[in-house]
Amino acid sequence: MTTGTLPRWLKPMNKVVIALGRLGVPAGPMVTLTVRGRTSGQPRATPVTPITVDGREYVIAALEEADWARNLRAADGRATIARGRRTTPSTLVEITDIGAQLPVLRAFPVQARGGVPFYVRLGLVTAADPDQFAALAGRVAVFEITA
């Protein structure tokens, strides 16, 4: 169970990162995931950091019930991923098998170091330790990005 909260500046900063991406300015390894809202039907964009394990790309929602994860489930995994100005229609498949989540979660603190402080702030881990991230299997949402 999470005990902390996300920083107040996160939503405004997400808007800045999305705007920079639309201008073609890279924001590190982040991409913009856009999914149709489950109630409004309007496109909802959020920056995410994909990681690669065995040649496959994944994204992780620290909060299993994060709005973007809930929207993605409601949209049957259909989304677009923007890398700079290049947008690609994608399907994201939720990985629910704990054994399949383990290598992805272990890779996260190594490949997406900028995301680790959010997990710490939420009380999910205490450090960028792959074993601590692996212990989150079954408690966070893991999605594989497919074509």
N, C-alpha and C positions, 0 to 999 in steps of 0.2 A: 504494500500500500504506500502511496506517495504521501509525503508529509509537507514538502515545501511547495513553493509556487514559482511560476515563471516570472521573470523580471517584467516590470511595467513597460519598459522601453522596447520589449520584443515586437509587439504588433507594429508600432511606428517604424522600427528598423526593418521589419519584413517588407513594408511598403517601399522603403528606400531601395532595398536589395532587388525587389521585383522591378522597380522603375529603372534601375541601372541595367538590369538584364535586358529589358526592352530596348535600351539604347545601345546594347551590344557591349557594355562594360562588364567584364567578368567580376564576380564576387567570390573569388576563391573557387572551391569545388562545388559550390551550390548551383542548383538548377531550380527552375520554377515549375512546380507541379500544379496544373490547373484541372479542377474537377467540378462538375456540375453540382450545385448545392442541392442537398436532399429535400429541402422544403421550398426554397425559392426557385430552383431550377437555373439560377444565374451562375456563371462561371466564378469559381472561387480559387484564388491562386495563393500558394504558399511556397516559400523556399525550403528545399530539402537538400540533404547531402547524400548522394548515392555512394555506395561502396561496392567494390567488386570482389567477389569470391568465386574462384574456379571459373572465371570468364563470364560470370553472370552478375547483373547489377541488382542491388537491393536498396530499399529505403526502410527506415525504422521510425515508428512513432513512439516516442518515450511514453506518451499517454495513450494507452490502448483505445481510449474513447475520444481522442483528439478529433476536432471537427473534420479535419482533412481526411482522417482515416474512416470516420463514419460516412462522410460523403463518398469516399472511394468505394466502400462496401455497397452503398445504395446505388451507385452508378455501375455496378457489376465490374468494377476495376477499370472502366474506361476513363482515360485522362489524356492530357497532352503534357509533354515535357519540353520546356524551352531551355536550350543551352545558348545563352546570348539571344540573338535574333532568330535562331533556327528552332522551329517548333516541330515536334514529332508526335503524331497520335500514338498512344501507347496503351497497353493493358497491363495492369498491375495485379498480380495474383497473391493473395494473402497466404503466407506460409504458417500453418497452424501446428505442424509436426515439430515438437520440441527438439528432436534430434537434428532436424534440418535447420532449425533456427540457431543452433549452437555455433557453427563456424561463422555465421554472419555476425552474430553478437560479439564473438571474440575479435573479429576484424574491426568492428566499429571504433574502439578507442585508438586503434593504430591509424586507420585511414581517415577518420572524421574527428580529429582531436578537438576541433573547435566546438563540437557538439557535447563533449564530455562535461563541461561545467553545468549544462542544463540538467543532465542526469544527476549530478552531485546536488545541485540546488533543489531538485525534486525529492532528494533523499533515496534515490534508487541505487546509487553506488557512492563510495567515498573517494574513489580514485580512478585513474585511467587504467584499470587493471582488467585485462581480458577475462580473467576468471570471474570477477565481479559482474562483468557484462554478460557472460555466459549464464550466470545465475538468474538473469532476468528472463530466460526462456519461459514462454507461457504467460508472462506478465506484461509484455510489450507487443505491439503489432509490427510484424515484419512482412514486407511486400517485395516480391520479385518483379522487376520491370521486364516486360516482354514486348516484342514488336507489335 
